[in-house]
Amino acid sequence: MTSLNGIYDNGVMGMMAQSQAMGGLSQNIANIDTIGYKRTETTFATLLGENNGTTGGNSLTKAPSPVNNQNGVTSITANLVSLNGAIQTTGNDFDLAIPGNGMFAFADIGSATSSTSGVVYGRAGNLQAIVPTETAGSLGSSFNGVTLQANAAYLANQNGQYLLGVPVTPGTTVTAPTSTAGLVPIQVSSQAPFPGQATTTATLGAVIPAVGATSVSTPINFFDSNGKLQGATLTWSNPVATPGAGVTWTLTATDSKGNPLSTGAGQFSFDSSGNSLTPSVSITGGGTTFAVDTTGVQMLGNAPSSTTNGQAIASNTTYAQNGLPQGTFNGVKINPDGTVVGQYTNGATKVLYQIPLALFNSPDNMQALSGQVYAPTQSSGGAQFALPGTSVSNLNVGAVEESNVDLSSEFTTMILTQQAYSSSAQVVQTADKMNVTAANLIS
């Protein structure tokens, strides 16, 4: 049986538990418009005091006790991190939403932080570009070997915690990190300039005359190994210049100063219809070698009347090559696969980072921190990373995840909580009256 004091305990514990539940409800309602907020849910568990009874050989054979000192109820609050909120389009380039599982990794970098101990996780993707400052304590601090620069901006959440990504080396395949040790803050301004891209392939289309000229030339260009544009001239020579099947010309190349460039074999043949039988030629100069697709070169018609001493210029010339000049950094673009692509004034693009997503075995058991971020616990398990578009969904760029609070559900639960609190208070009042009655028996 429960003593009179036990009745007090039950009522008081009930009031405390419902008060805790009301606190969670008020927190949810207050954050209904908070980006990335995860609502709390309160559940209840029975509390039992001493349970006396006869015991057999082990506790499983313990007989029921006629005396059960009940101590009421306790509340258990959990964050519903695994319950996604609705996704709202914003159009902001730096806003990111996760439509499926996963969390962003952020670094809380202070002046003394130089390791991964400050990594937290969250789904609030309303990001901003911030510049490290001495006031914020992050200027000059380093994280995984990357020192934050005063003249650069980095992606961060609304708490000033830096978004982490995998640095990408051109020409390599990015794999999901196995820990936070390979993650770095994502720099979105003041990146190094694009060094230029040497020409590796080109395509040439041209018509050289079948008769009336023994030498035909056309200008081309290419970018050398330093990303500088160089001019060159291709020249076809055939002293005989006789039309018909199996005509072969000698092909040479010179730079803008007239110095010879290597063209490989140097022979160029046409069939009886004037179509090229030489699909490509290789040209070396300026520290680079590039292949020119020459399937579009034809030998047709007569040389123009302006030909002097058998020298002519090829007509209907088209030319394109894949080299690029040097260019300065001009911002970044984030793609749905999490790649952060640098854009340059020369039109070049380069993948600089890829944003991974952290997965947890039990995200609802993570420790909630201020600002819609969470820390892993023993119950949640450690972070396991995946790249968007692989084992997790692509990101929604230009969108954010809203709070997962359902206002109508919160108000319904609030009414029930208020009634339960009032009922527990009524139990306390009744117990007090019973106590007065018992005291009056003595007088």
C-alpha positions, 0 to 999 in steps of 0.5 A: 500500500502507499503511505500518505506521504507516498500520495504526496510524492506521487502528486508532486512528481506528477506536477514536476513531470508535467511541468517538464513536459510543458517546458518542452512544448513551450520550447517547440512553439517558440521555435516553430519558425527556427530553421533546422529546429528539431522538436522535443518530445516528452515521455513518462516512466513509472518510478517505484520505491522499495518493493519488499517481498520474500526472495527465492533462490534468485531475484526472478522468484521473488514473491510479490510484496503486499507493500509497494512504495510508489514514488510517482512518475518521471519525464524523459525528453528526447529530440526528434532529430530524425524527423525531417521538417518541410523544405522551403525554397529561398533562392539564396546561393548558400542555403542548403537543405538535406531532403533525406538522412544526414547532417552537416559537420561544423567546426566551432573554431576558437583561438585555441582550437587546432584539432577536431574536438570542436566538431558539431552537427546540424541540419540548419543549412542557412549558411553565410560567408563570414570573415574570421576576426580577432573578436570572434577568436578564430583569426589565425586559428587552424583546423586540420592544418588549415589556418583561417585567413583575415582576407578570406571568407568561409561558409558558416552557420548562424552560430559562426561555426564553420561548415566543413568539407573535403578538399579536392585535388584536381584529377582525383576521385573524392571518397567519403571521409572515414573521420573528421580528420580530413575535413577543412573549413570551406573558403569561398573568397580570395582563392588562388588564381586559375593558373591557366590550362595548356591546350591538349586538343583542338579541332580544325576545319578548312578548305585548301584549293586543289589547283592553282596553289602550291602552298596553303596556310591558316593561322591557329592558336594555343595556350602554352604550359604557362597559360599564355596564348601563342600564335602559330601557322599551319602550312600545306605544301605541294609543288606539283599541286595535281588534283586527283586520288592519293594526293599528299601534301607536306604539312609544317607548323611555325610559331609567331616568330617563324620558328618551326614547331613539331607536327609529327609525320608531316604528311597530309593526304586526301582521297579522290573526293578531296576529304582528309585521310589524315585524321589528326596531327600532333603539334608540340610547342610552348612546353605542351603537345596537343592533337589537332582533329583534321577530319574537317580539312578538305581539298576542293576547288581552285585557288583564289585569284589573289594567290601570289607565287602559288601561296594561298590562304585556306578558306572556310576555316573553323578552329577551336581548342580547349586551353584557357588563359590565367584567371582570377577567382570570381566566387563559388557555386554549390552543386546538389552533389555537394561539390563546391566549384570555384569560378574564374574570370577566364570562364574556367571552373574547378572543384575545390571542396565536396560537402559530406553528410554525417550519419548516426545510428541513433540521431535522436540520442544526440546531445542538443546544443544552442543554435540547432547543432548537436554533439554525438553521445555514446547512445547516438554512436559516432559519425559515419560520412557519405557523399550526397548522391551516393548512399544519401540524397542530393542536397537542395541548393537554394532551400532550407529545412524548416522546423519539424514542429506541428503547431496543432499537435503541440496545442493538443498536447499542451491541453492534455499536459495542463489537465494532467498537471491540474489533476496531480495538483488535485492529488496533492490537495486531497492528500493534504486534506487527508493529512488534516483529517488524520491529525484531527483524530489525535486532538 
